[in-house]
Amino acid sequence: MSPTTRTSRPMTMREWAMLLVLAAVWGGSFFFNGIAVRELPVFTIVVARVALAALILYALLRLAGDALPRAPRIWRAFFVMGLINNVVPFSLIVWGQQHIASGVASILNASTPLFTVVLAHFLTGDEKMSAGRVAGVVTGFAGVAVMIGLDAAQALGAHVAAQALCLAAAISYAFAGIYGRRFGAMGLSPMATATGQVTASSLLLVPLVLVVDRPWTLAMPGMATFAALAGVAALSTALAYVLYFRILASAGATNLLLVTFLIPVSAILLGILFLGEALLPRHVAGIALIGLGLSAIDGRPWRALRPQPAMQNRRTPS
């Protein structure tokens, strides 16, 4: 299948299903992080998350009879991907959230598809902008803002430097989605790509946590924290990145990063189901806008609503 037919077409039902699962497991990271952050500093959680995920993925890779590649050019790509998809955005968001609320950070993070649409238009040959795609992305972004609430949206004018850091993280994610397309051309499986990326991220982040958090000075956390770290590593990182690279290979960067619209939906629904949080009218309105935006990007629901030209019966002359 050529790149054009692979990434310019609407996503299949299987790809949409994988995107929804990816949103669920990434949305679950807020739940797991909310538990772990009570006893551990942020960088320690991040390093534990990617390092444990690397061990889990490596074990699964070996059980599947596969192995990590050894070619230097592939490992250079792993380190670049780890840098722009984990180290840079994780660090920028952490620094930004020292001064702005998580709701504001979520709105800014949801700008990732906007940047991806623009960057992919100029940097790829098969993910060009279209009116429906741009309208859908803007509608989805509005849905995230509505769902998170007016208080967060009104705070967008304060702490400009912190917001700039979160926007820079969104741009880094957009570049990562486009850069990661090359792994399919290298003949790597999604499992091997995910393992290589989180391994490279771990090697880059370990020196950072040793300098910033000095984990040997921390008190021993409780079992709930260990369980949360296991959950965020196994589900929200190991499983998530296998899905990430599988969707990226088949549906393209622009479609993949629509997941940033769905993550707040997942996080809110998990909070309602497991933490007893309330479902507010703005949540329903925001989810409806996100659904409208995603349907505009996909295109099929809108095409189905268009009146079809009447078929004229034509007799073939004898």
LOVEXKE-220239 format. One line per 2 residues: their letters; for each residue x, y, z of C-alpha. Coordinates in nm, 2 decimals, m for minus. Layout:
# residues N
a = X Y Z ~ ... .
END
This chain:
# residues 318
ms = 0.00 0.00 0.00 ~ 0.14 0.34 m0.10 .
pt = 0.19 0.61 0.16 ~ m0.08 0.82 0.00 .
tr = m0.35 0.56 0.01 ~ m0.25 0.46 0.36 .
ts = m0.27 0.80 0.54 ~ m0.50 1.02 0.33 .
rp = m0.80 0.78 0.36 ~ m1.04 0.78 0.65 .
mt = m0.93 0.55 0.94 ~ m1.08 0.20 0.95 .
mr = m1.30 0.09 1.23 ~ m1.00 m0.12 1.36 .
ew = m0.78 0.20 1.37 ~ m1.06 0.40 1.54 .
am = m1.09 0.12 1.80 ~ m0.71 0.12 1.86 .
ll = m0.72 0.50 1.90 ~ m1.00 0.48 2.16 .
vl = m0.80 0.22 2.36 ~ m0.49 0.44 2.33 .
aa = m0.69 0.73 2.47 ~ m0.82 0.52 2.75 .
vw = m0.48 0.39 2.86 ~ m0.32 0.74 2.83 .
gg = m0.61 0.90 3.01 ~ m0.56 0.64 3.29 .
sf = m0.21 0.79 3.34 ~ m0.37 1.09 3.51 .
ff = m0.53 0.84 3.76 ~ m0.21 0.65 3.82 .
ng = 0.00 0.97 3.84 ~ m0.25 1.12 4.09 .
ia = m0.17 0.83 4.33 ~ 0.21 0.82 4.28 .
vr = 0.26 1.20 4.30 ~ 0.15 1.19 4.67 .
el = 0.47 1.02 4.76 ~ 0.72 1.07 4.47 .
pv = 0.85 1.37 4.28 ~ 0.75 1.41 3.92 .
ft = 1.08 1.32 3.75 ~ 1.11 1.00 3.96 .
iv = 0.76 0.89 3.84 ~ 0.85 0.97 3.48 .
va = 1.18 0.77 3.49 ~ 1.01 0.48 3.67 .
rv = 0.73 0.49 3.41 ~ 0.96 0.46 3.10 .
al = 1.22 0.23 3.26 ~ 0.96 m0.02 3.38 .
aa = 0.79 0.00 3.05 ~ 1.12 m0.07 2.87 .
li = 1.17 m0.39 3.09 ~ 0.82 m0.51 3.02 .
ly = 0.84 m0.45 2.65 ~ 1.18 m0.61 2.62 .
al = 1.06 m0.92 2.80 ~ 0.75 m0.94 2.57 .
lr = 0.98 m0.89 2.27 ~ 1.20 m1.18 2.37 .
la = 0.90 m1.40 2.43 ~ 0.78 m1.32 2.08 .
gd = 1.11 m1.44 1.94 ~ 1.20 m1.09 1.83 .
al = 1.50 m0.88 1.93 ~ 1.60 m0.51 1.93 .
pr = 1.80 m0.40 1.62 ~ 2.16 m0.32 1.66 .
ap = 2.22 m0.09 1.36 ~ 2.36 0.25 1.48 .
ri = 2.13 0.44 1.24 ~ 1.82 0.28 1.40 .
wr = 1.94 0.36 1.75 ~ 2.01 0.72 1.65 .
af = 1.64 0.74 1.54 ~ 1.53 0.58 1.87 .
fv = 1.72 0.85 2.07 ~ 1.58 1.13 1.85 .
mg = 1.23 0.99 1.90 ~ 1.28 0.94 2.27 .
li = 1.41 1.30 2.30 ~ 1.12 1.47 2.11 .
nn = 0.85 1.23 2.22 ~ 0.93 1.19 2.59 .
vv = 1.22 1.38 2.73 ~ 1.15 1.73 2.59 .
pf = 0.77 1.74 2.62 ~ 0.76 1.56 2.96 .
sl = 1.02 1.82 3.10 ~ 0.85 2.12 2.94 .
iv = 0.50 2.02 3.08 ~ 0.64 1.96 3.42 .
wg = 0.81 2.30 3.43 ~ 0.50 2.47 3.29 .
qq = 0.27 2.30 3.54 ~ 0.46 2.46 3.83 .
hi = 0.29 2.78 3.74 ~ m0.04 2.69 3.56 .
as = m0.33 2.46 3.64 ~ m0.36 2.11 3.49 .
gv = m0.67 2.22 3.30 ~ m0.48 2.50 3.12 .
as = m0.20 2.25 3.04 ~ m0.46 2.01 2.90 .
il = m0.60 2.27 2.67 ~ m0.26 2.36 2.54 .
na = m0.17 1.99 2.50 ~ m0.48 1.95 2.29 .
st = m0.33 2.19 2.04 ~ m0.10 1.91 1.92 .
pl = m0.33 1.81 1.63 ~ m0.34 2.17 1.51 .
ft = 0.04 2.18 1.49 ~ 0.05 1.83 1.33 .
vv = m0.19 1.93 1.06 ~ 0.02 2.23 0.96 .
la = 0.36 2.05 1.00 ~ 0.25 1.74 0.82 .
hf = 0.12 1.95 0.53 ~ 0.47 2.09 0.47 .
lt = 0.69 1.80 0.58 ~ 0.51 1.50 0.43 .
gd = 0.38 1.42 0.08 ~ 0.06 1.24 0.19 .
ek = m0.09 1.42 0.49 ~ m0.21 1.74 0.33 .
ms = m0.45 1.99 0.49 ~ m0.81 1.99 0.38 .
ag = m1.10 2.21 0.48 ~ m1.28 1.92 0.66 .
rv = m0.96 1.82 0.85 ~ m0.89 2.18 0.97 .
ag = m1.25 2.24 1.07 ~ m1.26 1.91 1.26 .
vv = m0.94 1.99 1.45 ~ m1.06 2.34 1.55 .
tg = m1.39 2.20 1.66 ~ m1.22 1.92 1.86 .
fa = m1.00 2.18 2.03 ~ m1.30 2.39 2.12 .
gv = m1.46 2.08 2.27 ~ m1.16 2.02 2.49 .
av = m1.17 2.38 2.61 ~ m1.55 2.36 2.68 .
mi = m1.51 2.03 2.87 ~ m1.23 2.15 3.09 .
gl = m1.43 2.46 3.17 ~ m1.43 2.84 3.15 .
da = m1.21 2.89 3.46 ~ m0.92 2.71 3.28 .
aq = m0.99 2.89 2.95 ~ m1.00 3.23 3.12 .
al = m0.66 3.15 3.28 ~ m0.50 3.13 2.94 .
ga = m0.39 3.50 2.97 ~ m0.17 3.45 3.28 .
hv = 0.18 3.30 3.31 ~ 0.27 3.34 2.95 .
aa = 0.61 3.18 2.98 ~ 0.47 2.86 3.14 .
qa = 0.20 2.84 2.87 ~ 0.47 2.88 2.60 .
lc = 0.65 2.58 2.75 ~ 0.34 2.37 2.72 .
la = 0.28 2.49 2.37 ~ 0.64 2.40 2.29 .
aa = 0.57 2.05 2.43 ~ 0.27 2.02 2.19 .
is = 0.49 2.12 1.90 ~ 0.75 1.86 2.01 .
ya = 0.48 1.59 2.01 ~ 0.37 1.70 1.66 .
fa = 0.73 1.67 1.53 ~ 0.76 1.33 1.70 .
gi = 0.44 1.20 1.53 ~ 0.59 1.30 1.19 .
yg = 0.94 1.18 1.27 ~ 0.81 0.84 1.39 .
rr = 0.68 0.75 1.05 ~ 1.03 0.64 0.94 .
fg = 1.02 0.34 1.17 ~ 0.77 0.16 0.94 .
am = 1.01 0.22 0.64 ~ 1.29 0.06 0.85 .
gl = 1.09 m0.26 0.87 ~ 1.06 m0.25 1.25 .
sp = 0.75 m0.40 1.42 ~ 0.55 m0.17 1.65 .
ma = 0.67 m0.38 1.95 ~ 1.04 m0.33 1.86 .
ta = 0.99 0.04 1.79 ~ 0.81 0.10 2.12 .
tg = 1.08 m0.10 2.31 ~ 1.36 0.10 2.14 .
qv = 1.20 0.43 2.20 ~ 1.13 0.38 2.58 .
ta = 1.47 0.23 2.63 ~ 1.64 0.54 2.47 .
ss = 1.41 0.77 2.68 ~ 1.51 0.58 2.99 .
ll = 1.88 0.63 2.91 ~ 1.83 1.00 2.85 .
lv = 1.61 1.06 3.16 ~ 1.81 0.87 3.43 .
pl = 2.09 1.13 3.45 ~ 1.82 1.40 3.48 .
vl = 1.64 1.23 3.78 ~ 1.98 1.17 3.95 .
vv = 2.05 1.54 3.94 ~ 1.70 1.68 4.01 .
dr = 1.53 1.44 4.24 ~ 1.82 1.24 4.40 .
pw = 1.59 0.94 4.45 ~ 1.82 0.77 4.70 .
tl = 1.72 1.05 4.95 ~ 1.35 0.97 4.92 .
am = 1.14 0.78 5.17 ~ 1.02 0.43 5.07 .
pg = 0.67 0.47 4.91 ~ 0.37 0.26 5.00 .
ma = 0.21 m0.03 4.81 ~ m0.05 0.19 4.64 .
tf = 0.23 0.40 4.49 ~ 0.41 0.08 4.36 .
aa = 0.08 m0.04 4.21 ~ 0.03 0.30 4.04 .
la = 0.38 0.29 3.89 ~ 0.31 m0.06 3.76 .
gv = m0.01 0.05 3.61 ~ 0.13 0.36 3.44 .
aa = 0.43 0.16 3.31 ~ 0.24 m0.15 3.19 .
ls = m0.08 0.01 3.06 ~ m0.02 0.38 3.00 .
ta = 0.33 0.34 2.85 ~ 0.41 m0.02 2.73 .
la = 0.07 m0.10 2.58 ~ 0.02 0.26 2.48 .
yv = 0.33 0.29 2.27 ~ 0.27 m0.04 2.09 .
ly = m0.07 0.10 1.99 ~ 0.09 0.44 1.91 .
fr = 0.34 0.30 1.66 ~ 0.08 0.06 1.51 .
il = m0.16 0.34 1.45 ~ 0.12 0.57 1.32 .
as = 0.23 0.31 1.07 ~ m0.12 0.25 0.92 .
ag = m0.30 0.58 0.97 ~ m0.04 0.86 0.98 .
at = 0.07 1.12 1.23 ~ m0.23 1.36 1.19 .
nl = m0.48 1.08 1.26 ~ m0.27 0.94 1.55 .
ll = m0.24 1.27 1.74 ~ m0.62 1.31 1.74 .
vt = m0.58 1.10 2.06 ~ m0.50 1.43 2.25 .
fl = m0.86 1.53 2.20 ~ m0.98 1.20 2.35 .
ip = m0.75 1.18 2.65 ~ m0.94 1.44 2.85 .
vs = m1.26 1.25 2.78 ~ m1.10 0.93 2.90 .
ai = m0.96 1.10 3.21 ~ m1.30 1.25 3.30 .
ll = m1.49 0.93 3.25 ~ m1.24 0.73 3.46 .
gi = m1.28 1.00 3.74 ~ m1.66 0.95 3.72 .
lf = m1.64 0.57 3.73 ~ m1.37 0.52 3.99 .
lg = m1.33 0.84 4.19 ~ m1.69 0.94 4.23 .
ea = m1.66 1.27 4.03 ~ m1.96 1.44 3.89 .
ll = m2.06 1.44 3.52 ~ m2.13 1.81 3.45 .
pr = m2.32 1.96 3.15 ~ m2.00 2.11 3.01 .
hv = m1.85 1.76 3.00 ~ m2.14 1.64 2.79 .
ag = m2.11 1.95 2.56 ~ m1.74 1.91 2.53 .
ia = m1.76 1.54 2.44 ~ m2.03 1.62 2.18 .
li = m1.80 1.89 2.02 ~ m1.51 1.65 2.02 .
gl = m1.72 1.38 1.85 ~ m1.84 1.64 1.59 .
gl = m1.48 1.74 1.52 ~ m1.36 1.38 1.49 .
sa = m1.65 1.30 1.25 ~ m1.56 1.60 1.04 .
id = m1.19 1.48 1.02 ~ m1.30 1.12 0.93 .
gr = m1.55 1.25 0.67 ~ m1.76 0.95 0.63 .
pw = m2.06 1.06 0.84 ~ m2.08 1.39 0.65 .
ra = m2.06 1.22 0.31 ~ m2.34 0.98 0.42 .
lr = m2.57 1.28 0.49 ~ m2.52 1.44 0.15 .
pq = m2.80 1.38 m0.09 ~ m2.69 1.14 m0.36 .
pa = m2.75 1.23 m0.72 ~ m3.04 1.05 m0.87 .
mq = m2.95 0.76 m1.09 ~ m3.10 0.81 m1.43 .
nr = m3.21 0.50 m1.62 ~ m3.04 0.50 m1.96 .
rt = m3.13 0.26 m2.23 ~ m2.85 0.14 m2.44 .
ps = m2.94 0.18 m2.81 ~ m2.98 m0.16 m2.98 .
END
